[in-house]
Amino acid sequence: MNGRKRTIIEVNGDPFELILTIRAIKEISLHFGSLENLVEKANKENFELSIDDIVWLITLLSNQSVSIYNLNHIETPKALLSEEIVELIASPTELKNYIDAISEVMKNAQGINIKNNN
């Protein structure tokens, strides 16, 4: 995980690093058809994602760092976020920060071309 720019958001005052892992890429490819489709939507000036997509992405990308933490701290695992939790505890004013964070992660993913083969 070294050598990449960190993208950190806060959810209910708790910091979460957004990480684009291979697992996340697979899930994104299933959800959007390909990682490239998401990168294109995230790079558009009007950010063509619904609130449901933003919440889904924040949950997915945040849980990558939680899962990695849990692998290294079996005795003291952290709870994974759920979409329901993000929807309840995130304020609408934080939405802009989340959109910026997703855009930053997707910019770092440019050049990766993975499509859903199903």
For each residue, the residues with C-beta under 8 A, 3 or more apart:
1: 4 19 68
2:
3:
4: 1 108
5: 104 108
6: 17
7: 17 18 101 104 105 108
8: 15 16 17 18 101
9: 15 16 18 58 62 94 97 98 101
10: 13 14 15 16 94 97
11: 14 16 58 62 81 85 86 89 90 94
12: 89 90
13: 10
14: 10 11
15: 8 9 10
16: 8 9 10 11 62 65 66 81
17: 6 7 8 62 65
18: 7 8 9 58 61 62 64 65 101 102 104 105
19: 1 24 61 64 65 68
20: 24 25 61 64 105 108 109
21: 24 25 64 68
22: 25 26
23: 26 27 64 67
24: 19 20 21 27 28 60 61 64
25: 20 21 22 28 29 35 109 112 114
26: 22 23 29 30
27: 23 24 30 31 60
28: 24 25 31 32 35 38 57 60
29: 25 26 32 33 34 35 114 115 116
30: 26 27 116 118
31: 27 28 38 53 56
32: 28 29 35 37 38 41
33: 29 37 115 116
34: 29 37 38 113 114 115 116
35: 25 28 29 32 38 39 109 112 113 114 115
36: 39 40 113 114 115
37: 32 33 34 40 41
38: 28 31 32 34 35 41 42 57 106
39: 35 36 42 43 106 109 110
40: 36 37 43 44
41: 32 37 38 44 47 48 49
42: 38 39 47 49 102 103 106 107
43: 39 40 103 106 107
44: 40 41 47 48
45:
46:
47: 41 42 44 99 103
48: 41 44
49: 41 42 53 54 57 99 102
50: 53 54
51: 54 55 95
52: 55 56
53: 31 49 50 56 57
54: 49 50 51 57 58 95 98 99 102
55: 51 52 58 59 83 86 87 90
56: 31 52 53 59 60 83
57: 28 38 49 53 54 60 61 102
58: 9 11 18 54 55 61 62 81 86 90 98 101 102
59: 55 56 62 63 81 82 83 86
60: 24 27 28 56 57 63 64
61: 18 19 20 24 57 58 64 102 105
62: 9 11 16 17 18 58 59 65 66 81 86
63: 59 60 66 67 80 81
64: 18 19 20 21 23 24 60 61 67 68
65: 16 17 18 19 62 68 69
66: 16 62 63 69 70 78 79 80 81
67: 23 63 64 70 71 80
68: 1 19 21 64 65 71 72
69: 65 66 72 73 77 78
70: 66 67 73 74 77 78
71: 67 68 74
72: 68 69
73: 69 70 76 77 78
74: 70 71 77
75:
76: 73
77: 69 70 73 74
78: 66 69 70 73
79: 66
80: 63 66 67
81: 11 16 58 59 62 63 66 85 86
82: 59 85 86
83: 55 56 59 86 87
84: 87 88
85: 11 81 82 88 89
86: 11 55 58 59 62 81 82 83 89 90
87: 55 83 84 90
88: 84 85
89: 11 12 85 86
90: 11 12 55 58 86 87 94 95 98
91: 94
92: 95
93: 96
94: 9 10 11 90 91 97 98
95: 51 54 90 92 98 99
96: 93 99 100
97: 9 10 94 100 101
98: 9 54 58 90 94 95 101 102
99: 47 49 54 95 96 102 103
100: 96 97 103 104
101: 7 8 9 18 58 97 98 104 105
102: 18 42 49 54 57 58 61 98 99 105 106
103: 42 43 47 99 100 106 107
104: 5 7 18 100 101 107 108
105: 7 18 20 61 101 102 108 109
106: 38 39 42 43 102 103 109 110
107: 42 43 103 104 110
108: 4 5 7 20 104 105
109: 20 25 35 39 105 106 112
110: 39 106 107
111:
112: 25 35 109
113: 34 35 36
114: 25 29 34 35 36
115: 29 33 34 35 36
116: 29 30 33 34
117:
118: 30
